[in-house]
Amino acid sequence: MKINFVQASIAIALSLLIAYGLYSFQVGENKILLTIGSFVFMATTLLLTIGSNFETPRTTTNIRVVSGIFFVIALIGNIGFSFSKFSVPVYIMTNGILLLIFILIAYSINKAKQ
């Protein structure tokens, strides 16, 4: 895996801006949790979507598609959490399970050289 510095920096900056936007729209008392959780999830997916390359073009394409899908899922889910009151365990379990599934799929694709 090769990280492209400029594109990775853009991915992190974009994730920070989205996390700040979610922070400003949050109606409940879990603003910090939402900000940190959304940043970690979106930064992970965006780094693999636009900030990295893999050994084969096929692997790169497959991981970028999966990362893009999970980025959209994370964005929609965090927007939903932003406009509602939620409990801490529900948020952590939802985003944690989704992030771990994403990491497992990306790892499996990379390991299979697909």
Rosetta blueprint (number, residue, H / E / L):
1 M L
2 K E
3 I E
4 N L
5 F H
6 V H
7 Q H
8 A H
9 S H
10 I H
11 A H
12 I H
13 A H
14 L H
15 S H
16 L H
17 L H
18 I H
19 A H
20 Y H
21 G H
22 L H
23 Y H
24 S H
25 F H
26 Q L
27 V L
28 G L
29 E L
30 N L
31 K H
32 I H
33 L H
34 L H
35 T H
36 I H
37 G H
38 S H
39 F H
40 V H
41 F H
42 M H
43 A H
44 T H
45 T H
46 L H
47 L H
48 L H
49 T H
50 I H
51 G L
52 S E
53 N E
54 F L
55 E L
56 T L
57 P H
58 R H
59 T H
60 T H
61 T H
62 N H
63 I H
64 R H
65 V H
66 V H
67 S H
68 G H
69 I H
70 F H
71 F H
72 V H
73 I H
74 A H
75 L H
76 I H
77 G H
78 N H
79 I H
80 G H
81 F H
82 S H
83 F L
84 S L
85 K L
86 F L
87 S L
88 V H
89 P H
90 V H
91 Y H
92 I H
93 M H
94 T H
95 N H
96 G H
97 I H
98 L H
99 L H
100 L H
101 I H
102 F H
103 I H
104 L H
105 I H
106 A H
107 Y H
108 S H
109 I H
110 N H
111 K H
112 A H
113 K L
114 Q L
